[in-house]
C-alpha cells in the first residue's frame, strides 16, 4: 500500500510540474506576443499609382502588369492591408516579397490606364526578432554581389573586430567614404564595379557593403524601398536601396550611401528583398520595381 502511495505521489508531482511548465510557457508566449504588438505600433499609409500607356496605333490585348507591394513583414514593418483600383492576384515568395499581378484585357491605340494603390503598414518602435530561415542564402555569392572575388577579399581583410556590430559599422563607414555618388544609374553595376571605379549610386553602395560583409561571414540582404518619416504619396525619384544586416536576432538597416547604421530604422519602408535567386515566378527582376508584358507599353510611376 505504501509503495502504491509513493508511486501516486511521484505521478502527482510529475503532473504538477508539467502543468506549471505549460503555464509558464503560455505566459511567455503571451508576453512575447504583446511585445511584438507593442513594437509594431506606428501606423503609416502610402499611396502610389502607375500609368500604363499604349504607344502604338494597334489594339493590345491581355496586358500583364506586375508591381511590388511592401514586404509582408520585416523586423521593422508589418503590412496590414493593400488595396488597388483594379483587381489583382497576390504572389508571394519565401523571402517575404509580394508582387501584385494585374491583368488588363485590352488597351486601345494610344490609350492609358491608371492603377492606383494604397498600403497600410504598422512600423516598429524598435526592431523585432525575426528568425533567420537560411543563413547560407545571405552569405553566398550572387549576381552583382561578388563575395569571393580577390579584390573584395583584399578590402574585407582590413575589417577585423570580434564585436560584429563595430565591424559592421566600420565597414559601412569605409564604403560611405570611399565610393563617390555618381547620380542615378539605370542599370545595376554591382559590388566589383563600384570597388574598381569607386563610383556608383545607392544600388552599388548596397551591393558593395553586402559583398564585404558576406565575405566576413555576416548574413546581409539587399533591400529596395523608400525612406519616409510620415504618410506619403510615393514618388519614383525617392526609390532607394540599402542593406539589412542580421544582428542580435533581427534584420537591421544599414544605409551605406547615406552613412546610416541602425539609425531611424522605422523610416525605411522595404518593398522588396533583392536577389537573383528568386523563389517562385515573380516577374520584376533584380532592383526593378515593376514589369509589363508588352514592350510597346510605357509605364510611369505618378
ABEGO torsion letter per residue (X at the ends): XAAAAAAAAAAAAAAAAAAAAAAAAAAAAAAAAAAAAAABABBBBBBBBBBBBBABABBBBGBBBBBBBBBABBAABBBABBBBABBBBBBBBAAGBBBBBBBBABBBBGBBBBBBBBBBBBBBABBBBBBBABAAAAABBBBGBBAABAAAAAAAAABBBABAAAAAAAAAAAAAAABBBAEBBABBAEAAAAAAAGBEBAAAAAAAAAAAAAAAGBBBBBBBEBBBABBBBBBAAABBBBBBBBBGGBBBBBBAAAGBBGBGAAABBBABBBBABBBEABABBEABABBBABAABBBBBX
